[in-house]
Every structure is written in C-alpha cells, then in structure tokens.
Amino acid sequence: MGNSRKQRIHELDVTVWVGKNGLDPVVDELAERVGAEVVRTRGHTAVFER
C-alpha cells in the first residue's frame, strides 16, 4: 500500500533552529540550500519537499 504525499510529509521529523526572528526570514534560503520546495508554512513550522 502506498502512502499519500501528505502522509509521507507529515511523518518526517526534522528540527532546524532558525533564531529569534523566526522562520519567515530563512525559509527560502533553507529551501535553496537543501534543494527542496516549500510546500507550506504555518506558525513556527515549514514543510519542504525534495
């Protein structure tokens, strides 16, 4: 049985500390560095997909 894209993304666990200015200032740079696309941001969480 194949997992849906949403389920596979949800099950990943990665923590990145980005500093007191939060996620927004670094999200695009981080995506570029890891060769990923930003799928969604919400609060202090960003979802990337490679």
C-alpha positions as CSV (number, residue, x, y, z in Angstrom):
1,M,0.0,0.0,0.0
2,G,1.4,3.4,-1.0
3,N,1.3,6.3,1.4
4,S,-0.1,9.6,0.2
5,R,2.2,12.5,-0.3
6,K,0.6,14.4,2.6
7,Q,1.0,11.4,4.9
8,R,4.7,10.9,3.9
9,I,5.5,14.6,4.5
10,H,3.7,14.5,7.9
11,E,5.7,11.5,9.1
12,L,9.1,13.1,8.5
13,D,10.9,14.5,11.6
14,V,13.5,17.2,11.2
15,T,14.2,20.1,13.5
16,V,16.0,23.3,12.4
17,W,16.7,26.1,14.8
18,V,16.4,29.4,13.0
19,G,16.8,32.1,15.6
20,K,14.7,34.7,17.3
21,N,13.4,36.3,14.0
22,G,11.5,33.1,13.3
23,L,11.1,31.0,10.2
24,D,10.0,33.5,7.5
25,P,13.4,35.3,7.0
26,V,15.2,32.0,6.3
27,V,12.6,29.7,4.7
28,D,13.5,30.4,1.0
29,E,17.3,30.3,1.7
30,L,16.9,27.0,3.5
31,A,14.8,25.5,0.7
32,E,17.5,26.5,-1.8
33,R,20.3,25.1,0.3
34,V,18.7,21.7,0.6
35,G,17.3,21.6,-2.9
36,A,13.7,21.5,-1.8
37,E,10.4,23.3,-2.5
38,V,8.5,25.0,0.3
39,V,5.1,23.2,0.5
40,R,3.6,25.1,3.4
41,T,4.5,27.3,6.3
42,R,2.4,27.7,9.4
43,G,3.4,29.3,12.7
44,H,6.9,28.0,13.5
45,T,6.6,25.1,11.1
46,A,7.7,24.8,7.5
47,V,7.1,21.8,5.2
48,F,9.6,21.2,2.4
49,E,9.6,18.5,-0.2
50,R,12.5,17.3,-2.3
